[in-house]
Amino acid sequence: MSTVPTITLNDGRQIPQLGFGVFQIDPSETAEATAKALEIGYRHIDTAEMYGNEQGVGEAVRASGLDRADVWVTSKLNNGFHEPDTARRAFDDTLSALGLDYVDLFLIHWPLPTRYDGDFVSTWKVLEEFQRDGRARSIGVSNFQVAHLERLARECDVVPAVNQIEAHPYFTNDEVRAYGQQHGIVTEAWSPIAQGQVLDDATIGAIAERVGRTPAQVVLRWHLQRGDVVFPKSVTPSRMQENFELFDFELSADDVEQITALHRGEDGRTGPNPDEFDYIPG
């Protein structure tokens, strides 16, 4: 079994660089998929209140026989619960759904700058409470732009440990990544293969053929060599295994540069722009 490298966060904790994402996995299938991921060797599971499948993740973790300290569990605050009291209740519900005493990482899922009078600062201060009382060992944000991060730096005490953002070869998001690198915020990449769009790219295909790997493995390896945390999602056991086999080969510096050069700017986004996104589940 491959050993997944870890990255040291700004709070001193070690996060596995490769994880298993459960976005869009049906709640009825989540426990089985997560159990398989843990069997393969994944030790980092990424879920969210908005996904509706925290319960399945918790079931799999508890049933795995693994020491709780050996499995990194992340969840995220639902967009409808940014006000402090509702955020506290939502976090209680997360722990209840997971059936766990704590999460390793809890994130504000979206900044929602056009909602709540643009106030994500009071929300972040509630996450600081969760970290102080030990129920969230690390805290971070997701989909925060540079301006949002700068505001937290001005008005809050704790620097986010991570920022989970859309990042892939067609949308490298390097401005936000660079801010994170400068301020000790680890980047986690969601949509790491651009919802499959990059897998047919000729440049990636040529590199994959030369190194004897699949295009998906090449792209995931690119993320790792850039220093980001990545969590591909699949419910197919063979694909889950393939996505885990990333640590016995390396891309050359030229390979990394070629893939990075595929960036298409805003046209490369597969998801919403965080400056505009204001969705709150009904």
Secondary structure, DSSP 8 states (H G I E B T S, - for coil): -----EEE-TTS-EEESB-EE-TT--HHHHHHHHHHHHHHT--EEE--GGGT-HHHHHHHHHHT---GGGSEEEEEE-GGG-SHHHHHHHHHHHHHHHT-S-EEEEEES---TTSGGG--HHHHHHHHHHHHTTSEEEEEEES--HHHHHHHHHH-SS--SEEEEE-BTTB--HHHHHHHHHHT-EEEEESTTGGGGGGG-HHHHHHHHHHT--HHHHHHHHHHHTT-EE----S-HHHHHHHH--SS----HHHHHHHHTT--GGGG-SS--TTT------
